[in-house]
Amino acid sequence: MKKLIGFSIISALILLNSCNPRVSTSISKTYPPIDYKQDVVVIGLNQPEPDNSEVLGQVKIGDTGFTTNCDFSTVVDKAKLEARKTGGNAIKIIEHKPPTAMGSSCHRITAKILKVKDIENFAQKEEELLDVDYAILNVYRYGGYGAAVNFDLYLGDSVICRVINNFKTTLYIKKDGRNTLWAKTEAKSEVPINVKMGKTYYLRCSIGMGAFVGRPQLELVDNKTGKIEFESFNAKNQ
């Protein structure tokens, strides 16, 4: 009985570990780990690398074949943890493979681990309002489940774009005030939005399980997360 219990515990631990992303690092130099209160800055795929940065190594976050906990935020947090261990205060994403309909359901990234001088001056801050007569709405949808299901995205009564698989676009909205972003296939999904001129918004779209064709899922994400996700996603359709 004890052997059976022990085997069950070991099997459960192996299964739990296989559900997490695969992490591999190649480190050329280390510093003391940074304080847990200090954030590790994420530099997106299409953002420039700071001139005053030192490369400490590289980290890859991949798929074990059984990984389930592997959305973009989770794999980025894994990379940030590895950077923190080596004394890095930033990661620069150099490759991002989003989920695909016929391949991995995980986000997979490769990032440089950096030690950036005066990181506080480079750290991402809340975007200030632009002096323009429109708001910016960045819409994106990764590949993956429901690849064949497309849908119209509405702002109030107006269609503002057609959301397809592996897609991103930037829209300029001139209708300010409280409104609703929504989409419908076999079911309706909606999110409220308070449009302010000069402000930038990020809308992450996806398809959830449905009875027949899948249901649209819409999520307004914060600017810090949205900017990293949007700029680190080389969509096939844009």
N, C-alpha and C positions, 0 to 999 in steps of 0.2 A: 504493500500500500504506500509506504514512504517513497519507494522508487517511482511509483506511478505519479504521486503528487509532485515529486521533484522534476520528473520529466514534463509534466503539465506546466509547471512554472517556467521551466527553461523554454518550452515551446511558445508560451505566451510572450516571453520577453523577446524571443527571436521575431515573432510575428509583429509585435509592437515596434521593434526597431526597423523592420522592413517597411513599415508604413511611413516612416520619416524619410525625407530626401537624403540622397547620398551626398556627402560632403568630402571634397578632396582639396588639399592645399599644397602649394609649392612656395616655401618661404626662403628668402635670401638674407633677410636681416630682421631683427626683432628689437623692440624697446619694451620697457615695463608696460604691462597692461594699463589701459586708460581707465580712469575712474568711472564707475557704473553710472554716475550722474551725468557724465558727458556723453552727448549723442554722437553717433558715427554718421557723418554726412554722406548722403547717397548722391552721386553724380550720374545722371542719366546717360543713356547710350549716345544721344546726340548732343550732349552738353560738353563744352571744352574742359579738358583737364587743367587744373591750376598750374601755373608756371613754377610756383614755389613748392612743388611736391616731390617727395621721395618715394619710390616704389619699393615696398617691403616684400612683395610676393603676389601671388595670385590664388584665388579661391574659385572652385567650381561647385555649383549646387545642381545635382542631377536627379535622375529617376532610378530607383532600384528595380523597377518592374512591378512592384507592389505598392508603390508610394501613393498615398491618398491625401496627406496633409501637405499640399504643394502649390497653393495659390501664390500669386506674385508677392504679396506682403510677407508671407511666411518664408519664402526662399531668400528674399532680401534680408530679412531679420537673421537668418542663418549665416549669411555672408557677413553681416555687420558684427555678429558674435565672434567670428573667426578673426576679423580685423581687430576687434577690441583685445583679443588674447595676445596679438603680436605687437600691440602698441600703436596700431593704425587708427587714425581719426577720420578716415574717409574711405569709401570704395568707389571705384569708377567702373561702371558696367561697360564691358566691351563686347559682350554677346548676350543676346536674349532670344531663347527659343520658346515661343508660347505654345499652348496646347494645340493639338491637331486632331481632326476628326478620325483619322485612320492610324494615328501614332500615339504618342504619349499624351496623357491627360494633364501633365504637370508643366509648370513653368520651369525652365532650366536656364541658369545664368552663369556667365563667367565674368569675374570682376578683378581688377587690380586692387591690391590693398595699399593705401597711400598714407604717408605721414605728411600732412600739409601744414606749413608754417602759417600762423595767423588764421587758423581755420574759422575763427569767429567772424572774420570779415567776408568769408566765402559762404558761410552757412546760409541755407535757404530760409527766407523769411516770408511771412504772409504777404501776398502780392498787394501792392497799393493800387488804388483806383486810377485807371488811365484817364486822361483828359480827352475823351472821345464821346460820340453820341450813340454808342452801341455797346452791348455786352458781348463777350466772347464765350461761346459754348464749344468745348472740345468733346466730341463724341467718339467712343472707340468700343470695339468688340473683338475679343480674341477669337481664335479658332476653337475647335473642340466640339462638344456635344451640340447637336442640332444644326450642323453645318449647312444643311439644305433649307433651313427655315429662315426666311427674311421677313422684315416687317417695316412698315412706315412709322416714323417717329413724329409725333404731333406736339406742338406747343399750343395749348388751347384748342382752337378749331382748325388750325393750319398745319399741313404736313410740312416739316422742315427738312427732312432727308429720308432716304431709304437705307435702313441698316442691314448690311449683309455680313456674311462670315469673313473674318480676318480683315477688319475694316476700321478706318479712322478718318475723321474729317473735322474741320474747324468752321463753325458757323458764326455769323455776326447777327445778333439779335437786336432789333430796334424797338421792341415792345416791352417797356419796363413795367414793374409792379408785380404783384402776386399772380402766379399762373400755375399751370400744370403741364408737365411733360408726361406723355403717355403713349402706349402702343398696345396693339391687340392682335392676337391670332385666335386661338380657341378660347383664350381668357385675356382679360385686360390687366395691364400693369401700369401704375402711375406713381409719380413722385411730385410733390409740390416744389416750386422754385420761386424765389423772390428776386426778380431780375432787376439789377441796378446797373445803370450805364457806366461803362469803364471797368466793370468787374469781370473776372475770368472764372468760368465754371467747367467742371469735368464730369461727364456722364459716362459711367461704365455700363455697357450693355452685355447681355448674355441670353442664352436660352435655357430654361429649366424644364424639368420633366412635365409632360402633359399626357392626357389620355390618348391623343392622336398625333398632333404635330408639334408639341412643345409650346411652352409659354414664354413670352418675353419677360426679361428681368431687367429693371433699370435701377441704377444706384448713383446718386450724386456723391462724389467722394471729395474729401478735403483737398485744398489746393496743393499741399505738399505731396500727398500721395498721388494725386491725379497728374501732377506735372511729371513726376518720375515715371509713372506708368505710361503716360501718353508719349513722352519723348524717348522711352526705351522700347517702343513697339514699332517695328518696321512692318506695317501692314501691307499685305499684297494688294488690297483694294483701298485706295485713298484718292 
